[in-house]
Amino acid sequence: MNAKLLAFALFLSSLTFAHLASAAQPNILFIAIDDLRPEIGAYGVNRAVTPNIDALAAKSVRFDRAYVTYPLCLPSRASMLTGRRIDYSGPGKQREFGTLIELQQTWPASFRKAGYWTATSGKLYHGSVPKVDTAAWDVPGEMWRNGFKDWSPELMKKVVAEAGPKEVVEDFRKNGGGSGSLLYMAVDGDDDILTDGQTASIVMGYLRDRPKDKPFVICAGFSRPHMPWIAPKKYFDLYRDAKIELPKLPEGAKRDLFKEDIGSGVSKDAAQWNEGVTDDEAGELIKGYLASVSYSDAQVGRILTELKKSGQAENTIIILWGDHGYHLTEHGLWRKNTIYHVANRIPLLIHAPGKSAGVCRRIVESIDLYPTLLALTGVSVDGLRLDGRSLVPLLEKTAAEWTHPAFIHANKDHGMVNDQYRYSISNNGIEKLFDLHADPDEWQNLAAVPDQADRVKQMRAAVSEAWKGDVVTEAEPAKAKGKGKKKQ
């Protein structure tokens, strides 16, 4: 064989080897969406227009009862990335994000060490990739770009419609920022005029330009529908004529916040029902949330289309994850950071090669994702403490035997959710028990009902055991710049 033929044969051999190497392990596409509650067609709620997420759900296992450890961006994401049940409930525990994820090697770091090519863009972490985890990424993309965090004087000139309390809108326009601002703004422009559109474009570039000789982990983190609800006008147009119904109050209930719920919001009006806005104003604001959901859905669609073009769709695990639930005036509240079921339940979709689509009604947790990814890829990592468990048995059989509850906490409460009940106990001993079948909106506290005494005792003991041993104290206290309650 002459030299040219030998060189050509070696070249073909290297291509074949590279192809086999990349096909040997599945890729991972992880999509995180901020503040997304299961208010989408895939979950039987048709208020939000989400054709792309719904299409992904149709070929995935849709987990109907998925929960986060703590319903706030910072601790929820730290728990998901480390696979640890992190207690974030009070002084000394509300640490900086970087401190929390130092508790354990994150799953992106585990995959890079295992030979995966890793790239992220947008809000996967609590902001951009922190310095303590940059080694997890070949491409540690940013959350915010162009120096304005979806606010700038130039962007404000493109606003064609807005709603919200007058002083909130005026302050936002004057000072910018305001990640908890109760308002919406429709802007005249294409998707890439805002951060989430840019994130989608960057992730599409990762899919096109990645090394072809390695499996990949690519993560896309979308900020919307986090407040403020800013999106291109075309997404608001989807809801122009929509009639928004607010959650119904049970007969005899007063429009007053429960004492323990006061302060869950971040505005000066957080002690008022719906933060002082009228029902009509609240309905209009919810359109901003829905428009933002549709905007994120469109970005998901762009990425999934690019994945298909890449030829890797059949060998890619796709996970779509919401970082916590959300109040849209339930119990007179906006936002999250409460122990209510609506704040802790999330959308979770997992599409895995070789696994059938379906609906799983078992109780699962965000901390289950780390061991699930390891099991699906065959990656082995020594020395980890994973507080969750692999969901592979449920991906293989959605009705498989599964007796695990979800353990949750928020503010001053620790609790749990099982198939029928949500229980919590506050740091001053106040207990609550709700029957989610008979009372899904959680208005009738059964904790003091004599017939429930044994159940309360059992759930109290389970919660105490689950939170025994504060995992956060294994890290050094952070030099905190503020309390976690205000972190979005």
N, C-alpha and C positions, 0 to 999 in steps of 0.2 A: 504494500500500500504506500503510495507516494505521500509526501509531507502534506500536500493540500487536502487529500482525501482523509488522512489521519486527523488533521486539524478540524475538518468539517464533522467527522464522526464524533470527536470529542465535544465539539460545540453542541451537536444534537443530543449527546448524552447528558451534557450539563443542563440543557433545557428540560429534558425529561426528568432529571433528578430534581430540579427546581420546582417543576410542576407537582411531582409526587410529594415533595417536602411541604409545599403550601397546602396540598389537599389532605395531608395526613391528619391535621388537626383543624377543627372548624374555626373560622374567624368569629369575632364578636363585634357587633354593632350595638352600642348602648345609647339609648335616647332618654334623657332626663328632662322632664317638663315641670317647671316651678308652679306650685299652687294649683295643680290640676286635680280636681275632684272627679269621681267617676260620673260626670255629667255629660256623657257622650252616647251616641247611638249604640255603640258596641255594648254598653251596659243598660240598654233599654230605656235611655232617657234621650229623647229626640230634640231637646231644646237647643243644643249646640250643633252646628254644622261641622262635622268632622269626617268627611269621606275617606281620608287617607288612613287615619287611625282605625276607623271601622274596618277598612279593607285589610289592614294588618291583623286586626283581631280575628277576622274570619279565617286566617290561616295559622293562628296561634292558639295556645292555651290561655284563656282569659280567666284570671283569678278574681273571683267575685268578692272574696273576703280577705283582702290583703291589707296589712296595717304597718304603720311606722312605729318606731320606738318612742319618738317625741315629735309632736306636730309643729315643728319650726325648722326652717331651712338648715341652720348650722348644725344642730345635733343630729337631725335626721340624716343628713348627707355623711356626717362623720361616722355614724353607726353603719350605714349601708356600705361605705367604702372599707371599713375595718372588719365588718362582721361581728361587731361587739355590741352588747346591750348597754349603751352608755347612759349613766344617770346624770341628768343635766338639770336637776330639780331645784337647786338653790345655791346660796353663797358657798364658794369653795368648789362648786361643781360646774359652774357656768364658765368653762375655760375657753380660751382662744381656739379657733378651729385647728390651727397647726398643732397645738398641744394635744388635742383630742386624737388626731389621726396618727400621732406618734405612739399611741397605745399599741399599735400593731401594724405590720406591713400591709399596705392597702392591696386590694386585688389587682389594680393596674400594675403595681410594682411587682407582684408575683408573676404576672404574665410576661412582663418585659424580661425578667430574670429567666423565664422559661423559654425565651427565644422569640417571643412575639414582637412585631413592630407595633408601637403604640403611639396614638395621636389623639389629642382632645382639643375641643374648641367650645367656648361658651361656658355656661354655668353647670359644671359637674360638681365642683367643690363649692365652698361658700365664697364665691368670687373666682379670681384666676387661680391657677395652680400655685399652692403655697411652696415656699422654698424647701420645706421639709420633704416634699414629695416630687420635686422636679425630676429626680432620678427615675421615676416611674415611667417617664415619657421620652420617646424619641422626638416628639413634637409637643411640648407643653404649651398649647395655645392659650390665649387670653379669654377672659369673659368680656371685658369692656375694651373697645377699640375707638380710635379717633378722638379720644379724650373728652367725651361728653356724656357717656352713660345714658344714651337715648334722650338727652336734653341738650339743647344749645339755642342761642338766640336765633340762629338760622332755621333750625327745625321748628321753632315756635311760629315762624312766619308761614310755615306750611300747614298749620292747624286750620282745618275747615269746619270743625264742629267740636264742642267740648261740653262737659257737664260735671257738676260736683258743687259742694258748698263754695260760695263765692270767695270766701277768704282763703280756702285751700287752693283754688285755682289761681288766685292772684299771687299767693306766696310761691307756688310752683313756678309761675311765669317769671317772677322777680328773682328768685334765688336758685331755681333749678333743683335737681336732685329730688329728694322726698320719696324714698322707695315705699313709704307707706301711705302716700297721698291718695285719698279717696276721691278719685276723679277719672274721667276718660277724655282722651283727645284723639280725634280722627285726623290723620295727616295725609296730605296730597303727595303721593310718591309711590315708588315700587317697593317690593319687599325688602330690598337691601338698604333702604333708607334708615332702617333700624337694626339694632344689634342682632336680633334673631335671624333676620334674613342674611346678614353677613356670616353668621355662624353656619347656616346651611350651605352657603356658597363655599366656605372654607372646607367644610367636611366633605362636600362633593369633590373638591380638589384633592383631599386626602385619598379618597377612593380611586381617583384617576391616577394619581402620581405615586402611590405607595410602592415600596419595594415588592417585586413579584415573587421573591424567593422565600418569603416568610408569611406565616399566618398573621393576621392583624387584630388589634383591639383599637377600634375607633369610637370615640364618644362625642356625642353632640348634646349640649345642654342649653335648653331654651328658657329664657327669662319669663316670657309671657305664658300664662296670664297673671303673673305677679303684678301688683300695683306699682306705679300708676298704669291704667289700662290705655296704652298708646298703641295704635295699629294703623296701617294704611286704610284709607276710607272705604275701599272695596269690601273689607271685612265687616265694617259697620253696616254697609248697605244690605248685607244678608239679613239683618234684624230690624230694618227700618219699620216694618209693619208688624213686628212681633208683639204679642201681648204677653207681658211678663207677670206671672202670678207669684206673689210672695208666699213663703211658708205659712200655713194656717196655724192659728193659735187654738188650743183646745178650749172648750167652753169654760168660761169663768177665769181664764188666765189673764193676768194683768200685763200691760205693756211696760213692765219694769224689769230691769236686769236683776238677776239674782245677785246677792251681795258678793258671792265668790267669783262672779263673772266680770265684775267691774274692774277695768284696767287691762282686759284682754286686748283691747285695741291700742293704738299708739297716738291717736289724736287727742286734743284737749277736750273733745266731746265724747271720749270713750266711756264715760259713765252714763251716757244717755242711750235710750233704745235706738238702735240703728244709727248711732252717733249723731242723732238729731235730725236726720233727713226724713222727709215725708215718704209715705209709701210710693207715691208717684215718682219722686226723685230716686228712690231706691230701685224701682223697676227700670228706670232709665239707666242708672249706673250699672245694673246687672247686664245690660246690653253691651257695655264696655268690656265686662269680663268675658262674655260670650264671643265678642268680636276678637278679643285677644286669644281665646282658645282656637278659633278658626284660623287665625294668623299662624299660630304654632303648628296646627294641623297641616297647613299648606307647606311649611318648611319640612315637616316629616315626609310629606309626599315627594318633595324634591329630592331628598336624600335617598329614599327607597327606590325612586326611579333611577338614580345614578348607581345604586348598588346593583340593580338588575342589569344595567348597561355594562357593569364591570365584569359580568360573568361569574360573580362569586355569591349570588343570592342563595343558591342551593347548598352552599357550604358555609353559611353564616348564621350564627345564633343572633337573633334580634330580640332585644329586651327594651320595652317601653315602660318607664317607671315614673310615677308622680311622687314628689318628695314629701307630701302630706296632703291631708284633706283641706277643707275650706268652708268657712261660714259665708253664706250669702243671705244674711239676715236671720238665719235660724237662731232662735232664742235672743233676737235683737242684736246680733253680733255680725261684724264683718271679720274677715281674715281667719287666723288660726290660733295656735297656742292655748287651746282649751282641751279638757279631757273628754269632751263630747265625741261620740261616735263619728259624726260628720267631719270632725277635724283630723281624725286618725286613720280613716279608711282611704285607701288610694287605688288608682287604676294600676294594674300590673299585667302586662302581656309578655309572654315568652314564646317565641317561635324558634324551635330547635330542629336541625336537620334530622330527618328520620322519625320525628315524633308527630303524631296526629294532632289536628286542631280539636279544641273542645272547650268546655266550660267547667271550671273547678270551683266548687263551693266550700272547699276546706279552708280552715283558718291558716294563713301564712303571714310571714313577716319580712320586712326589708332585709333583715340580717340573714335571711335564708339565701340571698342571692350569691354571696361569696362562695359558700360550699357548693351551690348549684353549678356555678361556672366552672369550678375545679372539676366536678364530677363529669360534666358534659364534655370537657376538653381532655380529660385524662391528666391534667397538670397536678403534680403532687408537691406540696409545700410542707416542710418540716417545721415544727415549733409554733404552729398557729394555735390560738385558742378561738374557736368559732362558736359563738353562742346560738347560731341558727343551725339549720339542717338542710341537706340537699332536697330540692324539690323534684328531682328526677323521678321518683316513684309516682308523683302526681302528673308529671308530663307523660309518663307511660300509661297511666290509668287514672283519669281525673277523679274517679270515685274510690280510689284506694283507701284502705284503712289509715286514718290519720287523726290522732286524738290530741294534737297540740293546740293550746290556746295562744293568743297573742298578748304580750305584756306591754303595756303602754304607760306613759306618764306625761304630765304637762303641769307647768306652774307648781302648785303645792300638792298635787295629787299623783298617786301611783295606782295603777289598776290593771285590769285584764279584760279580754273579750273572749268568750267561747261561742259555741254555735248559737246560743239563744240569749245570753245575758252579757251586759257590760257592768262591771263592778269597779268602784274606786274608793280609796280612803285618803283623806287629806292629812297633812302633817299635824293637824290639831284633832284628828280622830273622827272627823265627819265622814260617814260612809254613804255611798249611793249605789243602788242596784236598779238596773232597768231591764225590762223584758223587751228585747229588740224585735221580737215577733209581734207582740201585742201593742207595743208602744215604741215604734222605730224612731220617733222624734224625741224621745227621752224627756217626758214631762212628769211621769208618775214614779217617784222614788219608792222602791219596795224594800229598802234596807231594814226598815223597822217593822215590816209585816211579819207577824209570828210564824206564818207558814214558810217564810223564807230564811228563818234563822239558821238552819243547817247549811243552806247554800251560802249564805253570807260568811259563816264560819270557815267553810272550806275554801272559798275564794280569797278570804282574808289571809289564810295560811299560805295559799299558793302565791299570792302577790308578795308576801313577806319573804318567802323563799327565793322567788325570782330576782328580787332586788337585794338579796343578802350579799354583802361584800361589794363595796362601791368601786367599780372598776376604774373610775376616773382618778381616784387617789393613787393609782399606780404611776401616774405621770406627775411631774412637778407642777405646782400651781403656776398658772400663767400670770404674766404681768398685764392684767386685764386693762383695757381702755374703756370698758363699759360693760353693763350687764347683758347677759344673753337675751333677756326678754325683748330688747329692742332690736335684736339682730333679725333680719328678714331672710 
